[in-house]
């Protein structure tokens, strides 16, 4: 379970990382070889913004997997409200050990989550679940330019495995995929994530003024946002669109 202080700031937000329906659909449109009703696994689905977008756009059946019950509960509520619950199966499990049979899916999807198991390791494990010629769309935090010193130091401390696009494409190839395309999420996708956090933090600071752990969690988010805005566009999540060889 996530740390209680982190959960205070982030836990019940509708989006747990940068992204947007527009970027999800852009990635989906690149994968033009899907069946009319694809079998999809959404790894690390969180509260399911992209899960719902995929269900609406594809007419497929989606196994939405996450380790945290509150995220799955929230996704269930949202899916029921959207009339999509019959096509979204909720699965509480570890992404590193998904409880699915080999060759079960036409498409593996994961936004902002593969870092939990490692980009190459996650792709290799999940590739076993794809039918021959199956597709994958995965976002990974990636260098896309030369970072300022403070930006580089921050991410070397928080995510030392972070690599550039070329290196990640090679990782995907080693994991058994052909890279079809890739694109970086725009600044607006980050603000879609950070704006609600900033609004929440503004309300929480006075309420938890005497709680060091809560203030530390808020301060960490403040610092991460400052790093992003000062990064000169040197990093983003990048969508990697892949076909299993």
Beta strands, then each sheet from edge to edge (+ up, - down):
strand 1: 39-43
strand 2: 61-66
strand 3: 88-92
strand 4: 105-110
strand 5: 130-143
strand 6: 163-164
strand 7: 177-184
strand 8: 235-244
sheet 1: 3+ 2+ 1+ 4+ 5+ 6+
sheet 2: 3+ 2+ 1+ 4+ 5+ 8- 7+
end
